[in-house]
Amino acid sequence: MKKSTPIQKRLYTLDEAGTYLGRSTWSVRHLIWNGGLPQVRVGKRVHVDIRDMEAFIDKHKEMEVV
């Protein structure tokens, strides 16, 4: 029997995106409304692409200068 490779999830609900980013669902909504995070909308459902969340993290990453 062939082992199946697990499917990697790419789209996250706003609740899941909040958990991933360590923010509230409303904070994620505000990021979307303010243009800080793109959304994927299908009908009334709103999702966030994991690639966009990774880009958001990389963009806001800072290193402390001593």
Buried (B, 14 or more C-beta within 10 A) or exposed (E): EEEEEEEEEEBBBBEBBBBBBEBEBEBBBEBBEEEEBBBEEEEEEBBBBBEBBEEBEEEEEEEEEE
